[in-house]
Amino acid sequence: MSDAESAVAVRPANRATWPELQLIFGTRGPGPRCWCQRFKLAPGESFGSVPAEVRAQRLRVQTDCDHPEAAGTSGLVGYLEDEPVGWCAVEPRPHYAGLVRVFRVPWDGRDEDRTDAGVWAVTCLFTRAGFRRQGVSRALARAAVEFARARGARSLEAYPITTTKVLAEELHVGSVATFAAAGLAEVSHPSLRRVVMRIDF
């Protein structure tokens, strides 16, 4: 682990505050457009049909932020010197209903039980503007491995991008190098730009 990574403190999202999460997601770009709801939308819902304020409120409920006594199984928050700087969405894979419905990533070429709650997934690694390239994503990915393992997961998956030419809307998926450093290995390559990576416990 690099010095930069070790400087990042990671906590379950229920131990964060809602204002801290709002700071991380910001007011411009993909963060406040998505509020990490892409794979949480119900069938028939879209970003156009569900206002951003509603998506934000859903994230607030999903994370149990401001409730440190809660179970805390939906996400991690990274801090640099007590400043909130990063978010990682990590839960049992079936909790991401939209991910279960997706055809190619992560399912193309694999015969998987999509309802297997023993497999967890990282669907988002998001670093706050102004704090990127400081080891935040790598620290969150490593923490996600331990977070899932400690809560009984048999495996953890991620779906990173393979190229350094990343579009703004792709920032959230992480890179192959980030997840490789956390111990995940490629298990399939369903598209030119995306791979499935996994670690079994």
C-alpha positions as CSV (number, residue, x, y, z in Angstrom):
1,M,0.0,0.0,0.0
2,S,1.3,3.4,-0.9
3,D,1.7,6.3,1.5
4,A,-1.1,8.1,-0.3
5,E,-3.4,5.2,0.2
6,S,-2.5,4.7,3.9
7,A,-3.4,8.4,4.5
8,V,-7.0,7.7,3.5
9,A,-9.3,6.7,6.4
10,V,-12.3,4.6,5.3
11,R,-15.6,4.3,7.2
12,P,-18.9,2.6,6.5
13,A,-21.3,5.1,5.1
14,N,-23.7,4.9,8.0
15,R,-21.0,6.6,10.1
16,A,-20.8,9.5,7.7
17,T,-23.1,12.5,7.7
18,W,-25.4,13.5,4.9
19,P,-23.6,16.8,4.4
20,E,-20.4,14.8,4.0
21,L,-21.9,12.7,1.2
22,Q,-23.3,15.8,-0.5
23,L,-19.8,17.3,-0.5
24,I,-18.3,14.2,-2.2
25,F,-21.0,14.1,-4.9
26,G,-20.7,17.8,-5.5
27,T,-23.0,20.1,-7.5
28,R,-21.8,19.5,-11.0
29,G,-20.9,16.6,-13.2
30,P,-22.0,12.9,-13.0
31,G,-22.1,12.7,-9.2
32,P,-25.2,14.9,-8.5
33,R,-26.8,13.6,-11.7
34,C,-26.6,10.0,-10.6
35,W,-26.5,9.9,-6.8
36,C,-25.3,6.3,-7.3
37,Q,-28.8,5.2,-8.4
38,R,-28.0,3.9,-11.9
39,F,-28.4,0.3,-10.7
40,K,-31.0,1.0,-8.1
41,L,-33.7,2.3,-10.4
42,A,-36.8,0.1,-10.6
43,P,-38.0,-1.3,-14.0
44,G,-39.5,1.5,-16.0
45,E,-37.7,4.2,-14.0
46,S,-35.0,6.5,-15.6
47,F,-33.0,9.5,-14.6
48,G,-35.6,11.5,-16.6
49,S,-38.5,10.2,-14.7
50,V,-37.0,10.2,-11.2
51,P,-35.8,13.7,-10.1
52,A,-32.3,14.2,-8.8
53,E,-33.7,15.3,-5.4
54,V,-35.5,12.0,-5.2
55,R,-32.4,10.0,-6.2
56,A,-30.4,11.9,-3.6
57,Q,-32.9,11.1,-0.9
58,R,-32.9,7.4,-1.9
59,L,-29.1,7.4,-1.4
60,R,-29.5,9.0,2.0
61,V,-31.9,6.2,3.0
62,Q,-29.8,3.4,1.4
63,T,-26.6,4.4,3.3
64,D,-28.2,5.0,6.7
65,C,-25.9,8.0,7.0
66,D,-26.1,9.8,10.3
67,H,-27.0,6.4,11.9
68,P,-23.8,4.9,13.2
69,E,-25.8,2.2,15.1
70,A,-27.2,0.8,11.8
71,A,-25.9,-2.3,10.1
72,G,-23.9,-0.2,7.6
73,T,-23.9,-2.6,4.6
74,S,-24.4,0.0,1.8
75,G,-21.2,1.8,0.9
76,L,-18.0,3.3,2.2
77,V,-16.7,6.9,2.6
78,G,-13.1,7.9,2.4
79,Y,-11.5,10.8,4.3
80,L,-8.2,12.7,4.1
81,E,-7.5,14.4,7.4
82,D,-11.2,14.2,8.3
83,E,-12.2,15.8,4.9
84,P,-14.7,13.6,3.1
85,V,-13.2,12.8,-0.3
86,G,-14.5,9.5,-1.7
87,W,-17.4,7.2,-2.1
88,C,-17.6,3.4,-2.8
89,A,-20.8,1.6,-3.5
90,V,-20.4,-2.0,-2.3
91,E,-23.3,-4.4,-1.4
92,P,-24.5,-7.9,-2.2
93,R,-24.8,-8.0,-6.0
94,P,-28.6,-8.7,-6.0
95,H,-29.2,-5.4,-4.2
96,Y,-28.4,-3.7,-7.5
97,A,-31.6,-4.6,-9.4
98,G,-30.5,-2.8,-12.5
99,L,-27.2,-4.7,-12.6
100,V,-29.1,-8.0,-12.4
101,R,-31.1,-6.9,-15.4
102,V,-28.1,-5.8,-17.5
103,F,-27.3,-8.1,-20.4
104,R,-23.6,-7.7,-21.2
105,V,-21.7,-6.4,-18.2
106,P,-21.3,-8.4,-16.0
107,W,-23.1,-11.4,-17.5
108,D,-21.9,-11.9,-21.1
109,G,-20.0,-15.2,-21.3
110,R,-20.7,-16.3,-17.7
111,D,-23.2,-18.7,-16.3
112,E,-23.9,-17.0,-13.0
113,D,-26.8,-17.1,-10.5
114,R,-27.8,-13.5,-10.6
115,T,-29.6,-13.8,-7.3
116,D,-26.6,-15.2,-5.3
117,A,-26.3,-12.8,-2.3
118,G,-23.0,-14.3,-1.4
119,V,-21.4,-12.4,-4.3
120,W,-20.9,-8.7,-3.6
121,A,-20.3,-6.0,-6.1
122,V,-18.5,-2.7,-6.3
123,T,-20.5,-0.6,-8.7
124,C,-19.1,2.9,-8.0
125,L,-15.7,4.4,-7.0
126,F,-16.1,8.1,-6.9
127,T,-13.5,10.6,-5.8
128,R,-14.4,14.2,-5.0
129,A,-13.2,16.8,-7.4
130,G,-9.9,18.3,-6.2
131,F,-8.8,15.1,-4.5
132,R,-8.2,12.8,-7.4
133,R,-4.9,11.0,-8.0
134,Q,-4.2,10.9,-4.3
135,G,-4.8,7.2,-3.7
136,V,-8.5,7.6,-2.7
137,S,-9.9,5.1,-5.1
138,R,-7.3,2.5,-4.3
139,A,-7.8,2.9,-0.6
140,L,-11.6,2.5,-1.1
141,A,-11.2,-0.6,-3.3
142,R,-9.0,-2.3,-0.7
143,A,-11.4,-1.4,2.1
144,A,-14.3,-2.8,0.0
145,V,-12.6,-6.2,-0.1
146,E,-12.3,-6.3,3.7
147,F,-15.8,-4.8,4.2
148,A,-17.4,-7.5,2.0
149,R,-15.3,-10.3,3.5
150,A,-16.1,-9.3,7.1
151,R,-19.8,-9.4,6.3
152,G,-19.8,-12.9,5.0
153,A,-19.4,-12.4,1.3
154,R,-17.9,-15.4,-0.7
155,S,-16.7,-13.2,-3.5
156,L,-16.5,-9.6,-4.5
157,E,-16.8,-8.3,-8.1
158,A,-16.1,-5.0,-9.9
159,Y,-16.6,-3.9,-13.5
160,P,-13.8,-1.4,-14.3
161,I,-12.9,0.3,-17.5
162,T,-9.8,-0.8,-19.5
163,T,-8.7,2.5,-21.0
164,T,-7.2,5.7,-19.7
165,K,-9.4,7.7,-22.1
166,V,-12.3,7.9,-19.7
167,L,-15.5,9.8,-20.3
168,A,-16.9,11.9,-17.4
169,E,-19.8,9.4,-17.0
170,E,-17.4,6.5,-16.7
171,L,-15.3,7.9,-13.9
172,H,-17.3,6.0,-11.3
173,V,-16.4,2.4,-12.4
174,G,-12.7,2.5,-11.4
175,S,-9.7,1.1,-13.3
176,V,-8.3,-2.3,-13.8
177,A,-5.1,-1.3,-11.9
178,T,-7.1,0.0,-9.0
179,F,-8.9,-3.3,-8.5
180,A,-5.8,-5.4,-9.3
181,A,-4.0,-3.6,-6.4
182,A,-6.9,-4.7,-4.1
183,G,-6.4,-8.4,-5.1
184,L,-9.1,-8.8,-7.8
185,A,-8.3,-10.6,-11.0
186,E,-10.0,-10.5,-14.4
187,V,-12.6,-13.3,-15.0
188,S,-14.2,-12.0,-18.2
189,H,-14.0,-9.3,-20.8
190,P,-17.5,-8.7,-22.0
191,S,-16.8,-5.5,-24.0
192,L,-13.9,-3.6,-25.5
193,R,-13.8,-1.1,-22.7
194,R,-15.1,-3.1,-19.7
195,V,-13.9,-6.2,-17.8
196,V,-15.3,-8.2,-14.8
197,M,-12.8,-8.6,-12.0
198,R,-13.3,-10.8,-8.9
199,I,-11.8,-12.0,-5.7
200,D,-13.0,-15.2,-3.9
201,F,-12.7,-15.5,-0.2
